[in-house]
Amino acid sequence: MIPEEDRGPAWLRDYGYTDYSQIEADIQAMEQFATKLSANVKDDYAPHLSTVSTAMSTRLPEPDGGFYELVSFLTVHHDAQNVAHQNVYNYANGTQGLATAAQDISKKYSGADAFAHANVTDVTKALDQVGVPTGQTTEGDV
């Protein structure tokens, strides 16, 4: 049995199971958030992307092969540099995908009565259609 101090608040214990399908999504708020986020990426993030990309692409000179610790460090550093570089581009592309999904949901449920029927399942489906950026992305994707 779980000790009393580890059981959580009493009001939450008998809340029951939910698969989140009955939770309504605030489509208008989501669209406003995605629009502002997309504008922020275009106005404040994208202009600095080439500068960041250039700085992150700088290769360090190859060390002497006998200095194993430095060779190992630079190998891991290069791998981390590549992942960070991809994350810089995936952030911009993923944010744009979120904005697109929110706009699609908003168009689908544009009527006042339709907003009552939009739920988390609909949001999940729209986000699945946009997808997650895969593989290498290029600077022109932003």
Secondary structure, DSSP 8 states (H G I E B T S, - for coil): ---GGGS--HHHHT-----STT-B--HHHHHHHHHHHHHHIIIIIGGGHHHHHHHHT-------TT-HHHHHHHHHHHHHHHHHHHHHHHHHHHHHHHHHHHHHHHHHT-SHHHHTT-BHHHHHHHHHHH----S---GGG-
